[in-house]
Amino acid sequence: MADASSKDGSSPSWGLVLVRITCGVILVYAGWTKVSGGISEQLVTGTKDQFAHAPALVRAWGESFVLPHPWLFSHLIAWGELLGGLGLFLGALTRPAGIALTFQFANFYFAGPEQMQMFALLLAVCCFGCALSRAGRKCGMDVFLDGHLPRWLTL
């Protein structure tokens, strides 16, 4: 069911739909590669040095929560990429998927390899833009989910 925003021209642009779908494809591929290849705790344990040099808040998060639980966070990373990417690709639950992926890639910006920082930042900004603009409302499943799920999920 379409809302009033699509009638008054304030729905997301087709360009943002393209960004949403492209980010979704990239993340589904990255997540599927991790999940199908076997999720390794090295995904998290290999970030110890990066967390040690991160800003205080990120360092505290990494050292207190992430590094002590490498199995859990390795799975959250892999499945977050796969399922969040699928959500973006399909335009389903775009806002919560975009916010969760923004958080994930903001952390990856500080904890990932230095050569991947700009890519992580780009993905974080694209995912946040998709979340803010409700990019699933132009051409995605959010059009059909609106009204059938709690409003905070599709707002």
N, CA, C and O atoms as a GROMACS GRO file, in nm:
protein
  620
    1MET      N    1   0.085  -0.118   0.000
    1MET     CA    2   0.000   0.000   0.000
    1MET      C    3   0.088   0.123   0.000
    1MET      O    4   0.171   0.138   0.090
    2ALA      N    5   0.074   0.210  -0.095
    2ALA     CA    6   0.156   0.331  -0.107
    2ALA      C    7   0.105   0.436  -0.011
    2ALA      O    8  -0.014   0.442   0.020
    3ASP      N    9   0.197   0.520   0.035
    3ASP     CA   10   0.158   0.626   0.127
    3ASP      C   11   0.152   0.760   0.052
    3ASP      O   12   0.180   0.767  -0.068
    4ALA      N   13   0.117   0.865   0.126
    4ALA     CA   14   0.101   0.996   0.065
    4ALA      C   15   0.232   1.050   0.011
    4ALA      O   16   0.232   1.129  -0.084
    5SER      N   17   0.346   1.009   0.069
    5SER     CA   18   0.474   1.063   0.025
    5SER      C   19   0.503   1.028  -0.120
    5SER      O   20   0.569   1.106  -0.189
    6SER      N   21   0.456   0.913  -0.169
    6SER     CA   22   0.480   0.879  -0.309
    6SER      C   23   0.394   0.961  -0.402
    6SER      O   24   0.426   0.974  -0.520
    7LYS      N   25   0.283   1.018  -0.353
    7LYS     CA   26   0.197   1.101  -0.435
    7LYS      C   27   0.247   1.244  -0.444
    7LYS      O   28   0.224   1.312  -0.545
    8ASP      N   29   0.316   1.292  -0.339
    8ASP     CA   30   0.361   1.431  -0.341
    8ASP      C   31   0.506   1.445  -0.386
    8ASP      O   32   0.563   1.554  -0.376
    9GLY      N   33   0.565   1.338  -0.437
    9GLY     CA   34   0.700   1.347  -0.492
    9GLY      C   35   0.812   1.338  -0.390
    9GLY      O   36   0.928   1.359  -0.426
   10SER      N   37   0.782   1.307  -0.264
   10SER     CA   38   0.888   1.302  -0.163
   10SER      C   39   0.939   1.160  -0.138
   10SER      O   40   1.015   1.139  -0.044
   11SER      N   41   0.900   1.065  -0.220
   11SER     CA   42   0.954   0.929  -0.205
   11SER      C   43   1.098   0.929  -0.255
   11SER      O   44   1.139   1.019  -0.328
   12PRO      N   45   1.175   0.828  -0.218
   12PRO     CA   46   1.315   0.823  -0.260
   12PRO      C   47   1.328   0.822  -0.413
   12PRO      O   48   1.240   0.775  -0.484
   13SER      N   49   1.440   0.874  -0.460
   13SER     CA   50   1.463   0.879  -0.604
   13SER      C   51   1.506   0.742  -0.656
   13SER      O   52   1.544   0.654  -0.579
   14TRP      N   53   1.498   0.727  -0.787
   14TRP     CA   54   1.542   0.603  -0.848
   14TRP      C   55   1.692   0.584  -0.830
   14TRP      O   56   1.740   0.471  -0.824
   15GLY      N   57   1.766   0.694  -0.820
   15GLY     CA   58   1.910   0.684  -0.796
   15GLY      C   59   1.939   0.618  -0.662
   15GLY      O   60   2.031   0.537  -0.651
   16LEU      N   61   1.861   0.652  -0.560
   16LEU     CA   62   1.879   0.590  -0.430
   16LEU      C   63   1.836   0.444  -0.431
   16LEU      O   64   1.893   0.362  -0.359
   17VAL      N   65   1.738   0.411  -0.511
   17VAL     CA   66   1.700   0.270  -0.528
   17VAL      C   67   1.817   0.192  -0.587
   17VAL      O   68   1.845   0.080  -0.545
   18LEU      N   69   1.885   0.251  -0.684
   18LEU     CA   70   2.003   0.188  -0.744
   18LEU      C   71   2.114   0.169  -0.639
   18LEU      O   72   2.178   0.064  -0.637
   19VAL      N   73   2.136   0.268  -0.555
   19VAL     CA   74   2.235   0.257  -0.447
   19VAL      C   75   2.196   0.145  -0.352
   19VAL      O   76   2.280   0.063  -0.314
   20ARG      N   77   2.068   0.140  -0.315
   20ARG     CA   78   2.018   0.036  -0.223
   20ARG      C   79   2.040  -0.103  -0.281
   20ARG      O   80   2.089  -0.192  -0.211
   21ILE      N   81   2.003  -0.123  -0.406
   21ILE     CA   82   2.017  -0.254  -0.469
   21ILE      C   83   2.164  -0.292  -0.484
   21ILE      O   84   2.201  -0.407  -0.459
   22THR      N   85   2.247  -0.197  -0.525
   22THR     CA   86   2.390  -0.225  -0.542
   22THR      C   87   2.455  -0.261  -0.409
   22THR      O   88   2.531  -0.358  -0.402
   23CYS      N   89   2.428  -0.185  -0.304
   23CYS     CA   90   2.481  -0.219  -0.171
   23CYS      C   91   2.432  -0.356  -0.129
   23CYS      O   92   2.508  -0.436  -0.074
   24GLY      N   93   2.306  -0.385  -0.155
   24GLY     CA   94   2.250  -0.516  -0.121
   24GLY      C   95   2.325  -0.628  -0.189
   24GLY      O   96   2.358  -0.728  -0.126
   25VAL      N   97   2.350  -0.614  -0.318
   25VAL     CA   98   2.422  -0.718  -0.393
   25VAL      C   99   2.563  -0.737  -0.336
   25VAL      O  100   2.606  -0.850  -0.314
   26ILE      N  101   2.633  -0.628  -0.311
   26ILE     CA  102   2.769  -0.635  -0.256
   26ILE      C  103   2.768  -0.708  -0.122
   26ILE      O  104   2.852  -0.794  -0.097
   27LEU      N  105   2.673  -0.673  -0.036
   27LEU     CA  106   2.669  -0.731   0.098
   27LEU      C  107   2.622  -0.876   0.098
   27LEU      O  108   2.672  -0.957   0.176
   28VAL      N  109   2.527  -0.909   0.012
   28VAL     CA  110   2.484  -1.049   0.002
   28VAL      C  111   2.602  -1.135  -0.043
   28VAL      O  112   2.626  -1.242   0.012
   29TYR      N  113   2.676  -1.087  -0.141
   29TYR     CA  114   2.794  -1.162  -0.189
   29TYR      C  115   2.898  -1.178  -0.077
   29TYR      O  116   2.949  -1.288  -0.055
   30ALA      N  117   2.929  -1.069  -0.008
   30ALA     CA  118   3.029  -1.074   0.100
   30ALA      C  119   2.982  -1.166   0.213
   30ALA      O  120   3.060  -1.246   0.265
   31GLY      N  121   2.856  -1.155   0.251
   31GLY     CA  122   2.803  -1.239   0.358
   31GLY      C  123   2.797  -1.385   0.318
   31GLY      O  124   2.833  -1.473   0.397
   32TRP      N  125   2.751  -1.413   0.195
   32TRP     CA  126   2.741  -1.551   0.149
   32TRP      C  127   2.879  -1.616   0.142
   32TRP      O  128   2.894  -1.733   0.175
   33THR      N  129   2.979  -1.539   0.099
   33THR     CA  130   3.115  -1.592   0.093
   33THR      C  131   3.162  -1.635   0.232
   33THR      O  132   3.224  -1.740   0.247
   34LYS      N  133   3.132  -1.555   0.332
   34LYS     CA  134   3.172  -1.588   0.470
   34LYS      C  135   3.092  -1.708   0.523
   34LYS      O  136   3.150  -1.800   0.580
   35VAL      N  137   2.962  -1.705   0.504
   35VAL     CA  138   2.875  -1.811   0.558
   35VAL      C  139   2.903  -1.945   0.490
   35VAL      O  140   2.916  -2.047   0.557
   36SER      N  141   2.911  -1.945   0.358
   36SER     CA  142   2.930  -2.071   0.286
   36SER      C  143   3.071  -2.126   0.301
   36SER      O  144   3.092  -2.247   0.289
   37GLY      N  145   3.167  -2.040   0.328
   37GLY     CA  146   3.306  -2.084   0.344
   37GLY      C  147   3.340  -2.125   0.485
   37GLY      O  148   3.452  -2.168   0.512
   38GLY      N  149   3.247  -2.111   0.575
   38GLY     CA  150   3.274  -2.141   0.716
   38GLY      C  151   3.318  -2.014   0.787
   38GLY      O  152   3.420  -1.954   0.751
   39ILE      N  153   3.244  -1.976   0.885
   39ILE     CA  154   3.271  -1.851   0.956
   39ILE      C  155   3.384  -1.875   1.055
   39ILE      O  156   3.373  -1.959   1.145
   40SER      N  157   3.490  -1.801   1.039
   40SER     CA  158   3.608  -1.816   1.124
   40SER      C  159   3.611  -1.709   1.232
   40SER      O  160   3.577  -1.593   1.208
   41GLU      N  161   3.653  -1.748   1.351
   41GLU     CA  162   3.670  -1.651   1.460
   41GLU      C  163   3.780  -1.551   1.428
   41GLU      O  164   3.786  -1.444   1.489
   42GLN      N  165   3.867  -1.585   1.332
   42GLN     CA  166   3.973  -1.495   1.290
   42GLN      C  167   3.916  -1.362   1.239
   42GLN      O  168   3.983  -1.260   1.242
   43LEU      N  169   3.792  -1.366   1.193
   43LEU     CA  170   3.724  -1.244   1.148
   43LEU      C  171   3.723  -1.140   1.259
   43LEU      O  172   3.732  -1.020   1.232
   44VAL      N  173   3.714  -1.185   1.384
   44VAL     CA  174   3.713  -1.095   1.498
   44VAL      C  175   3.850  -1.090   1.566
   44VAL      O  176   3.899  -0.981   1.599
   45THR      N  177   3.910  -1.204   1.588
   45THR     CA  178   4.038  -1.204   1.661
   45THR      C  179   4.147  -1.127   1.586
   45THR      O  180   4.241  -1.077   1.648
   46GLY      N  181   4.136  -1.118   1.455
   46GLY     CA  182   4.233  -1.044   1.376
   46GLY      C  183   4.221  -0.893   1.389
   46GLY      O  184   4.301  -0.819   1.331
   47THR      N  185   4.122  -0.845   1.464
   47THR     CA  186   4.101  -0.700   1.480
   47THR      C  187   4.158  -0.646   1.611
   47THR      O  188   4.140  -0.528   1.641
   48LYS      N  189   4.225  -0.730   1.687
   48LYS     CA  190   4.274  -0.688   1.819
   48LYS      C  191   4.362  -0.564   1.812
   48LYS      O  192   4.344  -0.471   1.890
   49ASP      N  193   4.456  -0.561   1.719
   49ASP     CA  194   4.546  -0.446   1.708
   49ASP      C  195   4.471  -0.320   1.664
   49ASP      O  196   4.501  -0.210   1.712
   50GLN      N  197   4.375  -0.333   1.574
   50GLN     CA  198   4.299  -0.217   1.529
   50GLN      C  199   4.215  -0.160   1.642
   50GLN      O  200   4.205  -0.038   1.657
   51PHE      N  201   4.154  -0.247   1.723
   51PHE     CA  202   4.078  -0.198   1.837
   51PHE      C  203   4.168  -0.128   1.937
   51PHE      O  204   4.127  -0.029   1.998
   52ALA      N  205   4.290  -0.176   1.954
   52ALA     CA  206   4.384  -0.115   2.049
   52ALA      C  207   4.420   0.028   2.009
   52ALA      O  208   4.453   0.109   2.095
   53HIS      N  209   4.413   0.060   1.880
   53HIS     CA  210   4.448   0.193   1.832
   53HIS      C  211   4.326   0.278   1.796
   53HIS      O  212   4.340   0.389   1.744
   54ALA      N  213   4.210   0.228   1.823
   54ALA     CA  214   4.086   0.299   1.790
   54ALA      C  215   4.056   0.406   1.896
   54ALA      O  216   4.113   0.402   2.005
   55PRO      N  217   3.966   0.500   1.864
   55PRO     CA  218   3.922   0.598   1.965
   55PRO      C  219   3.866   0.528   2.090
   55PRO      O  220   3.824   0.413   2.082
   56ALA      N  221   3.867   0.597   2.202
   56ALA     CA  222   3.835   0.537   2.332
   56ALA      C  223   3.703   0.460   2.333
   56ALA      O  224   3.697   0.348   2.383
   57LEU      N  225   3.598   0.519   2.280
   57LEU     CA  226   3.467   0.453   2.283
   57LEU      C  227   3.468   0.324   2.202
   57LEU      O  228   3.416   0.221   2.247
   58VAL      N  229   3.527   0.328   2.084
   58VAL     CA  230   3.535   0.209   1.999
   58VAL      C  231   3.626   0.105   2.063
   58VAL      O  232   3.596  -0.014   2.060
   59ARG      N  233   3.736   0.149   2.120
   59ARG     CA  234   3.829   0.057   2.187
   59ARG      C  235   3.760  -0.014   2.303
   59ARG      O  236   3.773  -0.135   2.319
   60ALA      N  237   3.685   0.062   2.384
   60ALA     CA  238   3.613   0.003   2.497
   60ALA      C  239   3.511  -0.099   2.449
   60ALA      O  240   3.500  -0.207   2.507
   61TRP      N  241   3.437  -0.066   2.345
   61TRP     CA  242   3.339  -0.158   2.286
   61TRP      C  243   3.408  -0.286   2.240
   61TRP      O  244   3.364  -0.396   2.271
   62GLY      N  245   3.516  -0.270   2.166
   62GLY     CA  246   3.587  -0.386   2.112
   62GLY      C  247   3.647  -0.474   2.218
   62GLY      O  248   3.633  -0.596   2.215
   63GLU      N  249   3.715  -0.411   2.314
   63GLU     CA  250   3.785  -0.488   2.416
   63GLU      C  251   3.690  -0.548   2.520
   63GLU      O  252   3.719  -0.654   2.576
   64SER      N  253   3.577  -0.483   2.545
   64SER     CA  254   3.483  -0.532   2.647
   64SER      C  255   3.379  -0.629   2.593
   64SER      O  256   3.336  -0.719   2.664
   65PHE      N  257   3.338  -0.611   2.467
   65PHE     CA  258   3.229  -0.691   2.413
   65PHE      C  259   3.268  -0.780   2.295
   65PHE      O  260   3.237  -0.898   2.292
   66VAL      N  261   3.336  -0.721   2.199
   66VAL     CA  262   3.362  -0.793   2.074
   66VAL      C  263   3.470  -0.899   2.090
   66VAL      O  264   3.446  -1.017   2.064
   67LEU      N  265   3.589  -0.859   2.133
   67LEU     CA  266   3.702  -0.952   2.140
   67LEU      C  267   3.681  -1.069   2.237
   67LEU      O  268   3.728  -1.179   2.209
   68PRO      N  269   3.612  -1.049   2.351
   68PRO     CA  270   3.588  -1.165   2.439
   68PRO      C  271   3.490  -1.269   2.382
   68PRO      O  272   3.482  -1.381   2.433
   69HIS      N  273   3.417  -1.234   2.277
   69HIS     CA  274   3.317  -1.324   2.219
   69HIS      C  275   3.336  -1.336   2.067
   69HIS      O  276   3.247  -1.299   1.991
   70PRO      N  277   3.450  -1.388   2.024
   70PRO     CA  278   3.478  -1.390   1.880
   70PRO      C  279   3.381  -1.476   1.799
   70PRO      O  280   3.347  -1.441   1.686
   71TRP      N  281   3.335  -1.590   1.854
   71TRP     CA  282   3.242  -1.675   1.780
   71TRP      C  283   3.113  -1.600   1.752
   71TRP      O  284   3.064  -1.598   1.639
   72LEU      N  285   3.057  -1.537   1.855
   72LEU     CA  286   2.930  -1.465   1.840
   72LEU      C  287   2.943  -1.351   1.740
   72LEU      O  288   2.861  -1.340   1.649
   73PHE      N  289   3.045  -1.268   1.755
   73PHE     CA  290   3.055  -1.152   1.668
   73PHE      C  291   3.097  -1.188   1.526
   73PHE      O  292   3.061  -1.118   1.431
   74SER      N  293   3.171  -1.295   1.508
   74SER     CA  294   3.203  -1.342   1.373
   74SER      C  295   3.074  -1.382   1.301
   74SER      O  296   3.056  -1.351   1.183
   75HIS      N  297   2.987  -1.451   1.372
   75HIS     CA  298   2.859  -1.490   1.312
   75HIS      C  299   2.768  -1.369   1.289
   75HIS      O  300   2.700  -1.361   1.187
   76LEU      N  301   2.767  -1.274   1.383
   76LEU     CA  302   2.687  -1.154   1.363
   76LEU      C  303   2.733  -1.075   1.241
   76LEU      O  304   2.651  -1.022   1.166
   77ILE      N  305   2.864  -1.068   1.220
   77ILE     CA  306   2.918  -0.997   1.105
   77ILE      C  307   2.875  -1.065   0.975
   77ILE      O  308   2.821  -1.001   0.886
   78ALA      N  309   2.900  -1.195   0.966
   78ALA     CA  310   2.869  -1.268   0.842
   78ALA      C  311   2.719  -1.268   0.813
   78ALA      O  312   2.677  -1.235   0.702
   79TRP      N  313   2.640  -1.305   0.912
   79TRP     CA  314   2.495  -1.310   0.890
   79TRP      C  315   2.436  -1.170   0.875
   79TRP      O  316   2.337  -1.153   0.804
   80GLY      N  317   2.495  -1.070   0.942
   80GLY     CA  318   2.449  -0.932   0.926
   80GLY      C  319   2.467  -0.885   0.783
   80GLY      O  320   2.379  -0.821   0.726
   81GLU      N  321   2.584  -0.917   0.725
   81GLU     CA  322   2.607  -0.880   0.586
   81GLU      C  323   2.508  -0.952   0.494
   81GLU      O  324   2.449  -0.890   0.406
   82LEU      N  325   2.491  -1.081   0.514
   82LEU     CA  326   2.404  -1.159   0.428
   82LEU      C  327   2.258  -1.116   0.439
   82LEU      O  328   2.195  -1.084   0.339
   83LEU      N  329   2.205  -1.114   0.560
   83LEU     CA  330   2.063  -1.082   0.578
   83LEU      C  331   2.034  -0.933   0.560
   83LEU      O  332   1.932  -0.896   0.503
   84GLY      N  333   2.124  -0.848   0.610
   84GLY     CA  334   2.107  -0.704   0.589
   84GLY      C  335   2.116  -0.669   0.442
   84GLY      O  336   2.038  -0.588   0.392
   85GLY      N  337   2.211  -0.731   0.372
   85GLY     CA  338   2.223  -0.709   0.228
   85GLY      C  339   2.101  -0.757   0.153
   85GLY      O  340   2.056  -0.693   0.058
   86LEU      N  341   2.046  -0.871   0.195
   86LEU     CA  342   1.924  -0.922   0.133
   86LEU      C  343   1.808  -0.825   0.156
   86LEU      O  344   1.728  -0.800   0.066
   87GLY      N  345   1.800  -0.772   0.278
   87GLY     CA  346   1.696  -0.672   0.307
   87GLY      C  347   1.708  -0.550   0.217
   87GLY      O  348   1.608  -0.500   0.165
   88LEU      N  349   1.830  -0.500   0.200
   88LEU     CA  350   1.849  -0.385   0.112
   88LEU      C  351   1.816  -0.421  -0.032
   88LEU      O  352   1.746  -0.347  -0.101
   89PHE      N  353   1.866  -0.534  -0.077
   89PHE     CA  354   1.841  -0.575  -0.216
   89PHE      C  355   1.691  -0.584  -0.245
   89PHE      O  356   1.645  -0.536  -0.349
   90LEU      N  357   1.617  -0.645  -0.155
   90LEU     CA  358   1.473  -0.664  -0.174
   90LEU      C  359   1.392  -0.540  -0.136
   90LEU      O  360   1.273  -0.531  -0.168
   91GLY      N  361   1.454  -0.446  -0.066
   91GLY     CA  362   1.379  -0.331  -0.018
   91GLY      C  363   1.287  -0.368   0.096
   91GLY      O  364   1.182  -0.308   0.113
   92ALA      N  365   1.327  -0.468   0.174
   92ALA     CA  366   1.245  -0.518   0.285
   92ALA      C  367   1.308  -0.477   0.417
   92ALA      O  368   1.425  -0.506   0.443
   93LEU      N  369   1.230  -0.410   0.501
   93LEU     CA  370   1.280  -0.361   0.629
   93LEU      C  371   1.406  -0.278   0.608
   93LEU      O  372   1.506  -0.293   0.679
   94THR      N  373   1.398  -0.191   0.511
   94THR     CA  374   1.515  -0.111   0.470
   94THR      C  375   1.567  -0.026   0.584
   94THR      O  376   1.688  -0.014   0.602
   95ARG      N  377   1.479   0.034   0.661
   95ARG     CA  378   1.525   0.122   0.770
   95ARG      C  379   1.602   0.044   0.876
   95ARG      O  380   1.715   0.083   0.905
   96PRO      N  381   1.548  -0.062   0.937
   96PRO     CA  382   1.628  -0.133   1.038
   96PRO      C  383   1.753  -0.199   0.979
   96PRO      O  384   1.857  -0.203   1.045
   97ALA      N  385   1.743  -0.251   0.857
   97ALA     CA  386   1.861  -0.312   0.793
   97ALA      C  387   1.968  -0.206   0.770
   97ALA      O  388   2.086  -0.230   0.798
   98GLY      N  389   1.929  -0.091   0.720
   98GLY     CA  390   2.025   0.016   0.695
   98GLY      C  391   2.091   0.066   0.821
   98GLY      O  392   2.211   0.094   0.821
   99ILE      N  393   2.015   0.079   0.929
   99ILE     CA  394   2.072   0.126   1.056
   99ILE      C  395   2.168   0.022   1.113
   99ILE      O  396   2.277   0.057   1.159
  100ALA      N  397   2.129  -0.105   1.112
  100ALA     CA  398   2.218  -0.211   1.163
  100ALA      C  399   2.347  -0.219   1.082
  100ALA      O  400   2.455  -0.234   1.138
  101LEU      N  401   2.334  -0.209   0.950
  101LEU     CA  402   2.454  -0.216   0.865
  101LEU      C  403   2.541  -0.092   0.881
  101LEU      O  404   2.664  -0.101   0.873
  102THR      N  405   2.480   0.022   0.905
  102THR     CA  406   2.558   0.144   0.932
  102THR      C  407   2.643   0.123   1.056
  102THR      O  408   2.761   0.156   1.056
  103PHE      N  409   2.583   0.070   1.161
  103PHE     CA  410   2.657   0.043   1.285
  103PHE      C  411   2.769  -0.058   1.259
  103PHE      O  412   2.882  -0.040   1.306
  104GLN      N  413   2.739  -0.162   1.183
  104GLN     CA  414   2.838  -0.265   1.153
  104GLN      C  415   2.957  -0.206   1.077
  104GLN      O  416   3.072  -0.234   1.111
  105PHE      N  417   2.930  -0.126   0.974
  105PHE     CA  418   3.040  -0.072   0.894
  105PHE      C  419   3.110   0.046   0.960
  105PHE      O  420   3.226   0.073   0.929
  106ALA      N  421   3.043   0.116   1.050
  106ALA     CA  422   3.113   0.218   1.129
  106ALA      C  423   3.216   0.150   1.219
  106ALA      O  424   3.327   0.200   1.236
  107ASN      N  425   3.179   0.037   1.275
  107ASN     CA  426   3.275  -0.040   1.356
  107ASN      C  427   3.388  -0.095   1.269
  107ASN      O  428   3.504  -0.093   1.309
  108PHE      N  429   3.353  -0.144   1.150
  108PHE     CA  430   3.454  -0.198   1.060
  108PHE      C  431   3.552  -0.089   1.016
  108PHE      O  432   3.669  -0.117   0.990
  109TYR      N  433   3.504   0.034   1.007
  109TYR     CA  434   3.592   0.145   0.972
  109TYR      C  435   3.709   0.152   1.070
  109TYR      O  436   3.823   0.174   1.030
  110PHE      N  437   3.680   0.134   1.199
  110PHE     CA  438   3.785   0.143   1.302
  110PHE      C  439   3.857   0.011   1.324
  110PHE      O  440   3.975   0.010   1.357
  111ALA      N  441   3.788  -0.101   1.306
  111ALA     CA  442   3.846  -0.231   1.342
  111ALA      C  443   3.898  -0.310   1.224
  111ALA      O  444   3.972  -0.406   1.243
  112GLY      N  445   3.862  -0.272   1.104
  112GLY     CA  446   3.906  -0.346   0.985
  112GLY      C  447   4.042  -0.300   0.936
  112GLY      O  448   4.101  -0.208   0.992
  113PRO      N  449   4.090  -0.365   0.834
  113PRO     CA  450   4.220  -0.327   0.776
  113PRO      C  451   4.217  -0.183   0.724
  113PRO      O  452   4.115  -0.136   0.673
  114GLU      N  453   4.328  -0.115   0.737
  114GLU     CA  454   4.336   0.025   0.697
  114GLU      C  455   4.300   0.046   0.550
  114GLU      O  456   4.236   0.145   0.515
  115GLN      N  457   4.341  -0.046   0.463
  115GLN     CA  458   4.312  -0.031   0.320
  115GLN      C  459   4.163  -0.046   0.289
  115GLN      O  460   4.121  -0.014   0.178
  116MET      N  461   4.083  -0.092   0.384
  116MET     CA  462   3.938  -0.108   0.363
  116MET      C  463   3.857   0.003   0.429
  116MET      O  464   3.734   0.003   0.420
  117GLN      N  465   3.922   0.098   0.496
  117GLN     CA  466   3.850   0.200   0.570
  117GLN      C  467   3.758   0.285   0.482
  117GLN      O  468   3.643   0.309   0.520
  118MET      N  469   3.805   0.329   0.368
  118MET     CA  470   3.721   0.414   0.284
  118MET      C  471   3.602   0.337   0.227
  118MET      O  472   3.493   0.392   0.212
  119PHE      N  473   3.622   0.210   0.195
  119PHE     CA  474   3.511   0.127   0.147
  119PHE      C  475   3.408   0.107   0.258
  119PHE      O  476   3.288   0.112   0.234
  120ALA      N  477   3.456   0.083   0.380
  120ALA     CA  478   3.366   0.067   0.494
  120ALA      C  479   3.288   0.195   0.519
  120ALA      O  480   3.168   0.191   0.547
  121LEU      N  481   3.355   0.308   0.509
  121LEU     CA  482   3.288   0.437   0.528
  121LEU      C  483   3.184   0.461   0.419
  121LEU      O  484   3.074   0.508   0.448
  122LEU      N  485   3.218   0.429   0.296
  122LEU     CA  486   3.123   0.444   0.185
  122LEU      C  487   2.999   0.357   0.207
  122LEU      O  488   2.886   0.403   0.189
  123LEU      N  489   3.020   0.230   0.246
  123LEU     CA  490   2.906   0.142   0.271
  123LEU      C  491   2.823   0.192   0.388
  123LEU      O  492   2.700   0.187   0.384
  124ALA      N  493   2.888   0.241   0.494
  124ALA     CA  494   2.815   0.292   0.610
  124ALA      C  495   2.727   0.410   0.570
  124ALA      O  496   2.611   0.417   0.609
  125VAL      N  497   2.781   0.502   0.491
  125VAL     CA  498   2.705   0.620   0.449
  125VAL      C  499   2.591   0.580   0.355
  125VAL      O  500   2.480   0.631   0.368
  126CYS      N  501   2.617   0.490   0.262
  126CYS     CA  502   2.511   0.444   0.171
  126CYS      C  503   2.399   0.374   0.247
  126CYS      O  504   2.281   0.397   0.221
  127CYS      N  505   2.436   0.288   0.341
  127CYS     CA  506   2.334   0.217   0.421
  127CYS      C  507   2.253   0.315   0.506
  127CYS      O  508   2.132   0.300   0.520
  128PHE      N  509   2.321   0.415   0.562
  128PHE     CA  510   2.251   0.515   0.643
  128PHE      C  511   2.158   0.598   0.555
  128PHE      O  512   2.046   0.630   0.596
  129GLY      N  513   2.203   0.633   0.437
  129GLY     CA  514   2.117   0.707   0.344
  129GLY      C  515   1.993   0.627   0.306
  129GLY      O  516   1.884   0.682   0.297
  130CYS      N  517   2.010   0.498   0.285
  130CYS     CA  518   1.895   0.412   0.253
  130CYS      C  519   1.799   0.406   0.371
  130CYS      O  520   1.677   0.406   0.352
  131ALA      N  521   1.853   0.399   0.492
  131ALA     CA  522   1.768   0.394   0.611
  131ALA      C  523   1.692   0.525   0.630
  131ALA      O  524   1.571   0.524   0.656
  132LEU      N  525   1.760   0.637   0.617
  132LEU     CA  526   1.696   0.766   0.638
  132LEU      C  527   1.588   0.797   0.534
  132LEU      O  528   1.485   0.856   0.567
  133SER      N  529   1.612   0.755   0.413
  133SER     CA  530   1.522   0.793   0.304
  133SER      C  531   1.410   0.693   0.278
  133SER      O  532   1.322   0.716   0.195
  134ARG      N  533   1.414   0.582   0.350
  134ARG     CA  534   1.315   0.477   0.327
  134ARG      C  535   1.322   0.428   0.183
  134ARG      O  536   1.221   0.421   0.113
  135ALA      N  537   1.443   0.394   0.141
  135ALA     CA  538   1.468   0.358   0.001
  135ALA      C  539   1.391   0.235  -0.046
  135ALA      O  540   1.384   0.209  -0.166
  136GLY      N  541   1.333   0.158   0.045
  136GLY     CA  542   1.253   0.044   0.005
  136GLY      C  543   1.111   0.080  -0.033
  136GLY      O  544   1.034  -0.005  -0.078
  137ARG      N  545   1.074   0.208  -0.014
  137ARG     CA  546   0.938   0.252  -0.043
  137ARG      C  547   0.916   0.288  -0.189
  137ARG      O  548   0.802   0.299  -0.232
  138LYS      N  549   1.021   0.306  -0.265
  138LYS     CA  550   1.006   0.342  -0.406
  138LYS      C  551   0.978   0.218  -0.490
  138LYS      O  552   0.886   0.215  -0.571
  139CYS      N  553   1.058   0.117  -0.468
  139CYS     CA  554   1.046  -0.005  -0.546
  139CYS      C  555   1.103  -0.118  -0.461
  139CYS      O  556   1.217  -0.160  -0.481
  140GLY      N  557   1.025  -0.165  -0.368
  140GLY     CA  558   1.072  -0.270  -0.280
  140GLY      C  559   0.960  -0.327  -0.196
  140GLY      O  560   0.846  -0.282  -0.203
  141MET      N  561   0.994  -0.426  -0.117
  141MET     CA  562   0.893  -0.495  -0.036
  141MET      C  563   0.836  -0.409   0.076
  141MET      O  564   0.730  -0.440   0.129
  142ASP      N  565   0.906  -0.301   0.114
  142ASP     CA  566   0.854  -0.214   0.220
  142ASP      C  567   0.718  -0.156   0.183
  142ASP      O  568   0.637  -0.126   0.271
  143VAL      N  569   0.692  -0.142   0.055
  143VAL     CA  570   0.561  -0.093   0.009
  143VAL      C  571   0.451  -0.187   0.058
  143VAL      O  572   0.344  -0.142   0.099
  144PHE      N  573   0.477  -0.317   0.055
  144PHE     CA  574   0.378  -0.416   0.094
  144PHE      C  575   0.380  -0.444   0.245
  144PHE      O  576   0.278  -0.484   0.302
  145LEU      N  577   0.496  -0.424   0.309
  145LEU     CA  578   0.507  -0.452   0.452
  145LEU      C  579   0.446  -0.341   0.537
  145LEU      O  580   0.402  -0.366   0.650
  146ASP      N  581   0.443  -0.220   0.484
  146ASP     CA  582   0.388  -0.107   0.558
  146ASP      C  583   0.242  -0.136   0.592
  146ASP      O  584   0.162  -0.170   0.505
  147GLY      N  585   0.210  -0.121   0.718
  147GLY     CA  586   0.074  -0.147   0.763
  147GLY      C  587   0.054  -0.288   0.816
  147GLY      O  588  -0.044  -0.314   0.886
  148HIS      N  589   0.147  -0.379   0.784
  148HIS     CA  590   0.136  -0.516   0.832
  148HIS      C  591   0.236  -0.547   0.944
  148HIS      O  592   0.227  -0.650   1.010
  149LEU      N  593   0.330  -0.457   0.965
  149LEU     CA  594   0.430  -0.473   1.070
  149LEU      C  595   0.424  -0.351   1.161
  149LEU      O  596   0.364  -0.250   1.124
  150PRO      N  597   0.484  -0.360   1.279
  150PRO     CA  598   0.484  -0.240   1.366
  150PRO      C  599   0.541  -0.120   1.291
  150PRO      O  600   0.636  -0.133   1.213
  151ARG      N  601   0.484  -0.006   1.314
  151ARG     CA  602   0.519   0.116   1.241
  151ARG      C  603   0.667   0.151   1.251
  151ARG      O  604   0.725   0.203   1.156
  152TRP      N  605   0.730   0.123   1.366
  152TRP     CA  606   0.872   0.159   1.382
  152TRP      C  607   0.962   0.081   1.288
  152TRP      O  608   1.074   0.124   1.261
  153LEU      N  609   0.916  -0.033   1.236
  153LEU     CA  610   0.996  -0.110   1.143
  153LEU      C  611   0.990  -0.055   1.001
  153LEU      O  612   1.087  -0.066   0.925
  154THR      N  613   0.879   0.004   0.966
  154THR     CA  614   0.862   0.051   0.828
  154THR      C  615   0.843   0.201   0.819
  154THR      O  616   0.823   0.254   0.709
  155LEU      N  617   0.848   0.272   0.930
  155LEU     CA  618   0.826   0.416   0.935
  155LEU      C  619   0.913   0.490   0.838
  155LEU      O  620   0.905   0.613   0.830
   0.00000   0.00000   0.00000
